Amino acid sequence: MTALLSFLSGNPAILGVLASAIAALGWGFHQRLAGAKAERDRQTKAEAAARDIADQVDNDIGALPADAVKKELKSWARD
């Protein structure tokens, strides 16, 4: 085991290949995390925009007089 470790640590070509493989795995993991964060940010922005529209609708409905609300609701009710 010691001979194998001394061979691997003494050979610069093998060390370079192993370092490159570890760096590639680390870079891939970093990119995966960055993509997940970007998707979460995109969904957060979309949910905030939808919430703003829902708030505007609620405000518009709240500003209507009671008679207008009743008239509008009658068009949605079944007879």
N, C-alpha and C positions, 0 to 999 in steps of 0.2 A: 504494500500500500504506500509506504514511504517512497519507494522507487518511482511509482506511478505519479505521485504528487510532485516529486522533484523533477521528473521529466516534463510534466505539464507546465510547471512554473518556470522552467528553464528554457522552454521553447517559445520564442516571441511570436511565431506564426500562429500557434495554437492559442496563445493568450489574446492575440488580436482578433481571431475568429470568435472566441468566447466573449470578448468585450463587445464586439459588434452585435452578436446575437442578443446579449443582455440589453444593449442600448436600443436595439430595434424593438424588443419586447416592452421596454419602458416607454418608448415613444408611442407605440401602439396603445398602450394602456392610458397614457396621457390624452391621446386623441379621442379615445372612447369616452373618457370622463368629460372632455370639453364638448363633445357632441351631445351628451346627456344634459349638460348644463345649458347649452344653447336651446335645446328642445324645451326644457323646463321654463326658460325665460320667454320663449315664444308663446307657450301656453299661458303663462301668467299675463302677458300683454293681451292676448286674445280674451281671456276671462275678464280682465279689467275693462276692455272695450265693451264687452257684452253687458257688464254690470252698469257702465255709464249709460248705455242705451236703455236698459231696464229702469234706471233711475229717472231718465228723461220721460219715459212713458208714464211712470208713476206720478211724476210731477205734473204732466199734462192732464192726466185723469183727475188728479186732486184739484186742479184749477177749474175744472168744469163745474157749472152749477148743477144742483141736484136734479133738476128737471131734464137737463141734457144727458146726464148719466142714465137716468131711468129710460129715456127714449132710446139711447144706444143699447142698453141691456135688453130691451124688448126685442130688438132685431136679432139678438142671439138666442133668445129663449124659444123653446118649442111651445106650440099651442096645445 
